[in-house]
């Protein structure tokens, strides 16, 4: 036994005849007023700039969640007012389902876009939701959907101690989708608030909290969704234990990566912005998730490293305790050079390079008596290793080269003496 729908279904003939009624113009004007008023309210509340990663507001006024919700609320209030005044309604019986479908589409699309940015799979899911929502509106308006639901409600079978129908399964799946979208919405909003203005150590710690909150909310939302779908959660305890054992063996690597992710975020042994070397790949950590860490090299290449590797393997972190990094370069000068006079001038020239730190100050060492000259090793410190070492080393080499040219100091180069031996005389005949 089904209840009467909140929005009565009109046949096509009834709808066309109602549109010819003089009150149809009043309905059209009221609907247009509701849409314009919703647009103005959203524009005033949002302001001139579009907030980043916002679910309520989109890049345009109409592609956020707030506009269809306000339009739906205003249209519902206008419908109630027109019914109270005795105005026959026809257009509102189409406008309300369309606005409900539009609000559902925008809510799901905005939540999935914020929760899973850049995911191609989510694009397919968004299009699927849009098609299903608009087909449901068409089916409702034409009266096909209520008849189909009644027929599906008659297809029943017994599952344990309860009777299940195809309609109840579809309604349960819809409830699961709604609950999961709301859960992702809440977790995305909390994550945005947690990560707002966070840098350095705070960013890693807040990222750990955001990932933990999302995991807990997703788990709770899944339980609520199954409960709303009519699934007895107590009956899943035995099955869940068996499935858990199987997953423990089959997905132990995946579980290890998730656990390692929480350990990394909690211990902060590596943080977003650190310069690290893992498995012969060096770069700056740009993102840490519960399953993997993204390391971006200076040439633009990115490596996705499973978190388990950061726990079980040796990781070189150039900025764990101190972001300063020591860089060195080598130059040779002639054996007749006055090193006591040259060393302070080299230090002064290297200190003048923009990225070189003054404290600790650069240093010069006589590192080797080479075959062609005296080998000098120049060391200096930088505090921004994420910007690379090649550029600053080139600037230091140029400063040293200009200094040596100005002082007339010889930079020796290898010289070889080639001795030409006379050709051997051919043996005489006979």
Residue pairs with C-beta under 8 A, 6 or more apart in sequence:
2 149
2 150
2 153
5 146
7 93
7 96
7 97
7 140
8 93
9 93
9 140
9 141
9 143
9 146
10 18
10 90
10 93
10 141
10 143
11 143
12 142
14 90
15 90
15 93
15 94
15 141
18 24
18 88
18 89
18 90
18 91
19 90
19 91
21 88
21 90
23 87
23 88
23 89
24 90
24 91
26 82
26 87
27 82
27 87
27 89
27 90
27 91
27 92
28 91
30 78
30 82
31 75
31 78
31 91
31 92
31 95
33 78
34 71
34 74
34 75
34 78
35 71
37 70
37 74
38 67
38 68
38 70
38 71
38 74
39 61
39 62
39 67
41 70
42 57
42 61
42 64
42 66
42 67
42 70
43 61
45 66
46 56
46 57
46 61
46 64
46 66
50 57
50 58
50 59
51 57
53 114
53 117
53 188
53 192
54 64
54 114
55 64
55 65
55 107
55 110
55 111
55 114
55 185
55 188
55 189
56 64
56 65
56 66
57 64
57 66
58 64
58 106
58 110
61 67
62 68
63 106
63 110
64 106
64 110
65 103
65 106
65 107
65 110
67 106
68 99
68 102
68 103
68 106
69 103
71 99
72 96
72 99
72 100
72 103
75 92
75 95
75 96
75 99
76 96
78 92
79 89
79 92
79 96
82 89
82 92
83 89
93 141
94 141
97 137
97 140
97 141
98 137
100 137
101 133
101 134
101 136
101 137
104 129
104 133
105 129
105 130
105 133
105 134
107 181
107 185
108 126
108 129
108 177
108 181
109 126
109 129
109 130
111 181
111 184
111 185
111 188
112 119
112 122
112 125
112 126
112 181
112 184
113 122
113 126
114 188
114 192
115 184
115 187
115 188
116 122
136 145
138 144
139 145
139 148
140 146
149 167
152 165
152 166
152 167
152 170
153 165
153 166
153 167
153 168
154 165
155 165
155 166
155 167
156 163
156 164
156 165
157 163
157 164
158 164
160 232
160 235
162 230
162 232
164 230
168 230
169 229
171 229
172 228
172 229
172 230
172 231
173 229
175 225
175 228
175 229
176 222
176 225
176 226
176 228
176 229
177 225
179 221
179 224
179 225
179 228
180 218
180 221
180 222
180 225
182 221
183 217
183 218
183 220
183 221
184 218
184 221
186 217
187 210
187 213
187 214
187 217
187 218
190 210
190 213
190 217
191 210
191 213
191 214
194 206
194 209
194 210
194 213
195 203
195 206
195 207
195 210
198 206
199 273
200 271
200 272
200 273
201 268
201 271
203 271
203 272
203 273
204 265
204 268
204 271
204 272
204 288
205 265
205 266
205 268
207 265
207 272
207 288
208 262
208 265
208 266
211 261
211 262
211 265
211 289
211 290
212 262
215 290
223 233
226 233
226 236
227 233
247 255
248 255
253 306
253 308
254 291
256 308
257 290
257 291
257 292
257 306
257 307
257 308
258 290
258 291
258 307
260 306
260 307
260 308
260 310
260 311
261 288
261 289
261 290
261 291
261 292
261 293
261 307
262 290
263 307
263 311
264 270
264 288
264 293
264 307
264 310
264 311
265 288
265 290
269 310
269 315
269 317
269 320
270 276
270 285
270 288
270 293
270 310
270 315
270 317
270 320
271 285
271 288
272 285
272 286
272 287
272 288
273 284
273 285
273 319
273 386
274 284
274 285
274 317
274 318
274 319
274 320
275 282
275 283
275 284
275 317
275 318
275 319
275 325
275 385
275 386
276 282
276 283
276 284
276 285
276 295
276 315
276 316
276 317
276 318
277 315
277 316
277 318
278 295
278 303
278 305
278 309
278 310
278 313
278 315
278 316
279 305
279 309
279 313
281 295
281 297
281 303
281 305
282 297
282 316
283 295
283 296
283 297
283 298
283 301
283 302
283 303
284 295
284 296
284 386
285 293
285 294
285 295
285 296
286 294
286 295
286 296
286 302
287 293
287 294
288 294
290 307
291 306
291 307
292 304
292 305
292 306
292 307
293 304
293 305
293 307
293 310
294 302
294 303
294 304
294 305
295 302
295 303
295 305
296 302
297 303
298 387
298 388
298 390
318 325
318 385
319 325
319 385
323 383
323 384
323 385
324 357
324 360
324 381
324 382
324 383
325 381
325 382
325 383
325 385
325 389
326 379
326 380
326 381
327 379
327 380
327 381
327 382
327 389
327 392
327 393
327 396
328 377
328 378
328 379
328 380
329 377
329 378
329 393
329 396
329 397
329 400
330 367
330 375
330 376
330 377
330 378
331 375
331 376
331 378
331 397
331 400
331 404
331 411
332 370
332 372
332 373
332 374
332 375
332 376
332 411
332 412
333 339
333 342
333 373
333 374
333 376
333 404
333 409
333 410
333 411
333 412
334 373
334 374
334 409
334 410
334 411
334 412
335 373
335 374
336 410
337 374
337 409
337 410
339 366
339 374
339 376
342 407
342 409
343 364
345 403
345 407
346 362
346 364
346 376
346 378
346 400
346 403
347 361
347 362
347 363
347 364
349 399
349 400
349 402
349 403
350 356
350 362
350 378
350 380
350 396
350 399
350 400
351 358
351 361
351 362
351 380
352 399
353 380
353 392
353 395
353 396
353 399
354 395
355 382
355 384
355 387
355 391
355 392
355 395
356 362
356 380
356 381
356 382
356 392
356 396
357 380
357 381
357 382
357 383
360 381
362 378
362 379
362 380
362 381
363 378
363 379
363 380
364 376
364 377
364 378
364 379
365 376
365 377
365 379
366 374
366 375
366 376
367 375
367 376
367 377
368 374
368 375
369 375
371 414
372 412
372 413
372 414
372 415
373 410
373 411
373 412
378 396
378 400
380 396
382 389
382 392
401 411
403 409
404 411
